[in-house]
Amino acid sequence: MTDPAPRLGREVIAMRVAREFGDGEVVNLGIGIPTLCSDFVPPGVQLIYQSESGLLNCGPLAGEDDGQVDLINAGGQFLSPIPGMAFFDSAEAFAMIRGGHIDVTVLGALQVSATGDLANWFLPARGVGNVGGAMDLAVGAKRVIVAMEHNPRTGEPKIVPECTYPLTGRGCVGLIVTDIAVIEVLPDGGGLRLIEHAPGWDATSIQAVTEAALTVSDDLTEMTLA
């Protein structure tokens, strides 16, 4: 199927996700698109970033020439220092996660199911994977947002009725933001609801590249960043 319109870039996905953050929230950002979210936090919203590597509070991403090798995020990107930063060992960082002290985590995904199951640590076709902190975040964070391309380069669906890849967590995802859509995962196995579409896309064209069935919100709107 030919796309009806261009897909949004990774930065635009991150910008849309950043709109979900509330002032004062403790936020953990995963590798890939999620790490970009810190550059697009709305004015007036102050976040406390947490990393499983042992970091609490930091500024946005730093430039390559301004970075410090000991101050990096989960993706190995340089971070900006700010007053009040705290450093500790990974055991304490994971205790924060497992203790339910993370308000929001943003993670990438290989697959998300119709009931919010998440698979993001192992790619069977390549036989490689890395758990990292994803399993702890999937069950420990109060809210899990997935930020990803809707389909990989090979074109197969990533939003599926049931995950076929090894699971990271069951029923943990609450919102999916992709390069063509914003989709809510309804509670209690209620399925997936399309709430926003990228410019030039509609419910029919999004469903055509989504294996899991989507219901369409009565208030379906075009994705905006304002």
C-alpha positions as CSV (number, residue, x, y, z in Angstrom):
1,M,0.0,0.0,0.0
2,T,1.3,3.5,-0.9
3,D,1.2,5.9,2.0
4,P,-1.4,8.7,1.5
5,A,1.0,11.3,2.9
6,P,4.5,11.6,4.3
7,R,5.1,10.1,7.8
8,L,6.2,12.4,10.6
9,G,9.9,12.5,11.6
10,R,11.3,11.2,14.9
11,E,11.5,14.7,16.4
12,V,7.9,15.3,15.7
13,I,6.9,12.1,17.5
14,A,9.0,13.2,20.4
15,M,7.3,16.7,20.4
16,R,3.9,15.1,20.5
17,V,4.9,12.8,23.4
18,A,6.3,15.8,25.3
19,R,2.8,17.3,25.4
20,E,1.8,14.4,27.7
21,F,4.2,15.5,30.5
22,G,2.8,17.3,33.6
23,D,4.6,19.9,35.6
24,G,6.7,18.3,38.4
25,E,6.5,14.7,37.1
26,V,9.4,12.3,37.5
27,V,10.1,11.0,33.9
28,N,12.3,8.2,32.6
29,L,13.2,8.3,28.9
30,G,14.2,5.1,27.0
31,I,16.6,4.7,24.2
32,G,15.9,6.1,20.7
33,I,13.0,8.4,20.0
34,P,12.2,8.7,23.7
35,T,15.5,10.4,24.5
36,L,14.5,13.3,22.1
37,C,11.5,14.2,24.3
38,S,13.6,16.2,26.7
39,D,14.3,18.8,23.9
40,F,10.6,19.5,23.4
41,V,9.1,20.0,26.9
42,P,6.4,22.7,26.8
43,P,7.3,26.1,28.4
44,G,6.3,26.2,32.1
45,V,6.6,22.4,32.6
46,Q,9.5,21.5,35.0
47,L,10.3,17.8,34.9
48,I,12.6,15.6,37.1
49,Y,14.4,13.1,34.9
50,Q,15.4,9.8,36.3
51,S,17.8,7.2,34.7
52,E,18.4,3.6,35.8
53,S,22.1,4.3,35.4
54,G,21.9,6.4,38.6
55,L,20.8,9.9,37.8
56,L,18.0,12.2,39.1
57,N,17.3,15.5,37.5
58,C,19.1,17.0,34.5
59,G,18.7,19.5,31.7
60,P,18.0,18.7,28.0
61,L,20.4,17.0,25.6
62,A,23.8,18.7,25.3
63,G,25.7,19.4,22.1
64,E,28.6,17.0,21.2
65,D,31.1,19.8,22.0
66,D,29.5,20.5,25.4
67,G,29.0,17.0,26.7
68,Q,30.7,15.3,29.6
69,V,31.6,11.6,29.2
70,D,30.3,10.9,32.7
71,L,26.9,12.6,32.2
72,I,24.9,10.6,29.7
73,N,21.4,9.2,29.3
74,A,20.3,5.6,28.6
75,G,21.1,6.1,24.9
76,G,24.7,7.3,25.6
77,Q,23.8,10.9,24.6
78,F,25.3,13.8,26.5
79,L,23.0,15.7,29.0
80,S,23.1,19.2,30.3
81,P,23.9,19.6,34.0
82,I,21.6,21.7,36.2
83,P,21.6,22.7,39.9
84,G,20.2,20.0,42.2
85,M,21.3,17.0,40.2
86,A,21.8,13.8,42.1
87,F,23.9,10.8,41.4
88,F,23.7,7.3,43.0
89,D,24.2,3.7,42.1
90,S,22.0,1.7,39.8
91,A,20.6,-0.3,42.8
92,E,19.0,2.8,44.2
93,A,17.8,3.8,40.7
94,F,16.0,0.5,40.3
95,A,14.6,0.8,43.8
96,M,13.0,4.1,42.7
97,I,11.5,2.4,39.7
98,R,10.3,-0.8,41.5
99,G,8.9,1.4,44.3
100,G,6.5,3.2,42.0
101,H,8.2,6.6,42.1
102,I,8.4,7.1,38.3
103,D,5.3,9.0,37.0
104,V,5.9,8.5,33.3
105,T,8.3,6.4,31.2
106,V,8.6,6.7,27.5
107,L,9.8,3.6,25.7
108,G,10.4,2.4,22.2
109,A,8.8,-0.8,21.0
110,L,9.1,-3.7,18.5
111,Q,5.5,-4.7,19.1
112,V,2.5,-3.5,21.1
113,S,-0.6,-5.7,21.4
114,A,-4.3,-4.7,21.4
115,T,-4.3,-5.1,25.2
116,G,-1.2,-3.0,25.8
117,D,1.4,-5.8,26.0
118,L,4.9,-4.5,25.2
119,A,7.7,-6.3,23.4
120,N,10.8,-4.2,23.0
121,W,13.9,-6.1,24.1
122,F,14.5,-9.0,21.7
123,L,14.3,-9.1,17.9
124,P,14.1,-12.8,16.9
125,A,15.1,-12.2,13.3
126,R,18.5,-11.0,14.5
127,G,18.7,-13.1,17.6
128,V,19.8,-10.2,19.7
129,G,18.3,-8.2,22.6
130,N,19.1,-6.2,25.7
131,V,16.7,-6.0,28.6
132,G,18.2,-3.0,30.3
133,G,15.6,-1.3,32.6
134,A,12.6,-1.8,30.4
135,M,11.0,-4.7,32.3
136,D,11.2,-2.8,35.6
137,L,9.9,0.4,34.0
138,A,7.0,-1.4,32.2
139,V,5.6,-2.6,35.6
140,G,7.0,0.0,37.9
141,A,6.1,3.3,36.2
142,K,2.7,4.8,36.8
143,R,2.2,5.5,33.1
144,V,3.9,3.9,30.1
145,I,4.0,5.7,26.7
146,V,5.4,4.1,23.6
147,A,7.1,6.3,21.0
148,M,7.9,4.6,17.7
149,E,7.6,4.4,14.0
150,H,4.2,2.8,13.1
151,N,5.9,0.3,10.9
152,P,9.5,-0.8,10.4
153,R,11.3,-0.4,7.1
154,T,10.1,-3.9,6.1
155,G,6.6,-2.7,6.4
156,E,5.0,-5.3,8.7
157,P,2.7,-4.1,11.5
158,K,4.1,-3.3,14.9
159,I,0.7,-2.8,16.5
160,V,-0.7,-6.3,16.6
161,P,-3.6,-8.4,18.2
162,E,-1.0,-10.4,20.2
163,C,2.8,-9.9,20.4
164,T,4.8,-12.7,18.8
165,Y,8.1,-11.4,20.2
166,P,9.2,-12.1,23.8
167,L,7.3,-9.8,26.1
168,T,8.7,-7.0,28.2
169,G,5.5,-6.5,30.1
170,R,1.8,-7.4,30.0
171,G,-0.9,-4.8,29.7
172,C,1.4,-2.0,30.7
173,V,1.2,0.5,27.7
174,G,-1.3,3.3,28.1
175,L,-0.6,5.4,25.0
176,I,1.1,4.8,21.6
177,V,2.5,7.8,19.6
178,T,3.8,7.0,16.1
179,D,4.7,8.8,12.9
180,I,1.1,8.6,11.7
181,A,-1.2,8.3,14.8
182,V,-1.9,8.7,18.5
183,I,-3.6,5.6,19.9
184,E,-5.0,5.0,23.4
185,V,-4.9,1.6,25.0
186,L,-8.3,1.3,26.8
187,P,-8.3,-0.3,30.2
188,D,-9.5,-3.8,31.1
189,G,-8.8,-5.2,27.7
190,G,-11.0,-2.7,25.9
191,G,-8.7,-2.5,22.8
192,L,-7.2,0.4,21.0
193,R,-8.8,3.7,20.2
194,L,-7.4,6.1,17.5
195,I,-7.6,9.6,18.8
196,E,-5.3,11.6,16.5
197,H,-4.0,11.2,12.9
198,A,-1.0,12.7,11.1
199,P,-1.8,15.2,8.3
200,G,-3.0,13.5,5.2
201,W,-3.9,10.3,7.0
202,D,-7.3,9.1,8.1
203,A,-8.7,6.2,10.1
204,T,-8.9,3.9,7.1
205,S,-5.4,4.4,5.9
206,I,-4.0,4.0,9.5
207,Q,-6.0,0.8,10.0
208,A,-4.6,-0.5,6.7
209,V,-1.1,-0.6,8.2
210,T,-2.2,-1.7,11.6
211,E,-2.9,-5.4,12.3
212,A,-4.8,-4.9,15.6
213,A,-8.3,-3.5,15.2
214,L,-8.8,0.1,16.0
215,T,-11.9,1.9,17.2
216,V,-12.1,5.5,16.2
217,S,-12.7,8.3,18.7
218,D,-15.8,10.5,18.1
219,D,-13.3,13.4,18.7
220,L,-10.7,12.1,16.2
221,T,-8.4,15.1,15.3
222,E,-5.3,15.9,13.4
223,M,-2.1,15.7,15.4
224,T,-0.9,19.1,16.5
225,L,2.0,20.2,18.6
226,A,0.5,23.3,20.1
